[in-house]
Amino acid sequence: LSMSILWLKNFAGVKQSEEDVQKVPNALTELGIHITCKTIQVGTVLGSIIGPLSALLRRKCPKTGLIRGGTYGAAIGAVAGPVVTLATTRGKTEPEIYDRCYRLRHNKGQLWVDRSFVLAAFFGFLAAGSVGMVAGINGAVIVTPLGRAAWNKMTGTETPAPTPAK
């Protein structure tokens, strides 16, 4: 329970003490969630590109291909996420995994992308099912990094992630 509260507070952007940020346990689970979000995003975008092309080659409706491809891509990404996590962390020590998670917790740009992905997928699905989810994920993947980069350029606010205190 403590991982979910401390991690969720950081994910949601709630201000916490550095001590609380350092105390988030279960680094492998935390990294697995992050990687699975990424594989779902990649799967959705690739499926949204491949789906319409495949539909056009079969003389079907590209819009249907986009939604079907994006939905299948998201599902494949959800299944691939834990596999990629295990492959990525094979041979890594617990401190190395913790360090990666610590840096993710402080990476404001990545947190923006992850938050927008979750919100866009959730509310898109609530509003329009698979169509809304695919549109939300694709929109979040494309728009959020561009918006964040523009914001950082205008404000000069992006700073590198700190290293964990020993």
N, C-alpha and C positions, 0 to 999 in steps of 0.2 A: 504493500500500500504506500509506503514512503516513497518508493521510486515513482509511482504514478502521480502523487501530489507534487513532489519537487520538480519532476520532469515536466509535468503538465503546466505548472506555473511558469517555468522558463519558456516552454513552447508557446504559451499564450502571451508572453511578453510582460508578465507580472514582475515588478522589481523585487529582487531577492538579494540577500546578503551573499557575498562571495563564498562564505562558509556553506550556505545552503546549496549554491551552485556546485560546489565541490563534493557535496554529500550524496548526490544522486547515485544510487547503487545500480547494479545490473547493467553494466556498460555494454555487454554483448547484446542484451535485449534492446537497449537504446539504439545501438548501431544497427541492429537488424531492422528496427522500425524505419530508421532513416534510409537505409539501403533499399528496403521494400518500397518506400515512397518513390525513390528514384527509379526503380525498375518499373513501377506502375506508370510513371510519367513517360519514360522512354517507350514502353510497350504501347501506350495510348497514342503517342505521337507517330511512331512507326506504323502502327496499325491504321491510323488515320491517313497515312500517305499510301501505304500498300493497298488498303481496302478499296479505295476508289479506282486505283490503277487496275487492280484485278477485276473489278466490276466492269470497267470500260472494255477490257480485253474479252470479257464474256458477254459483252453487249447488254449489261444490266445497268441499273441506276447507280451513278457514282455516289449520290447522297446516301443511299442505303449501304453502299460499300464502305463509306467513311464511318458511319455509325457502327456497323457490324465489325469492321476492322479495328476501330478504336476500342470497342467493348472487348473483343477478343484479346487485343493487345494489353489492355488493362488486366484482364484475368491472367494472361500468361505472365505479366510482370509481377502480379501478386504471388503467383506460385514460384517464380524465379527468385524473388527477393530473398527468402531464407536460404536458398541454395547459394546465391551469390554471396550472402553474408558469411556462410560457412567457408566458402572458397577463399574469400578475402581475408578472413581472420585465421585461416589455417597457418600454424607456425608462429602466430603473434602471441606475445605474452599479455597477461592481464593489464599490466601498466601501459603497454602500447595501445591496447584497445581503449582503456580509460582516457589516455591522452587524446586520442582521436575524438572521443565523445566530448571531452572537455572543450576542445577547440570548436566543435560543432555548436555547443551550448553558447559560446561567445561570438559565433559568426552571425552577425545581425542580418547580413544579406541572405545567407542560407536559411535562417529562421523565417525571413519574409517569404521566400520562395516556398518553404514547407508549409507555412500557415496558409498562404494563398491557395496552394494545391489542395489542402484538406478542405478548406472552406468552399472553394469552387466546385470540387467534386461532390461534396455533401449537399450543398444547396442546389447545384445543378441537377443532381439525382432527385432531390425532393421536388423540384419544379417540373422536371420533364423526363424522369427516368434515365435510361441509357443515353438518350440524345443529349440531355442536359449535363450528365456526368462527363461525357466525352468532350462536349463543347467547353465545359468549365475547366477540365484538366488542360486541354490544348490552349485555352486562353491564358490560364495561369502560367503555364510553362513558357509561353511566348511573351506575354505582357509584363509579368512581374520582374524578371531580370532587367528588362529594358527600362521599366519605370524606376527600379532601384538604382540602376546605373545613372540615369538622368538626375535623380534626387541627390546621389552622392556627388556628382559633378557640380551641381548647383550649390550644394551646401559644404562640400569638402569634408564629409563626416565619416567616411569609411576608414576604419583602422584595422590593422591585422589582429588576429586572435592572440590572446596572451598564452603563455605556457603555464601549466598547472604549478601551483606552489608545492614545494616538496616538504 
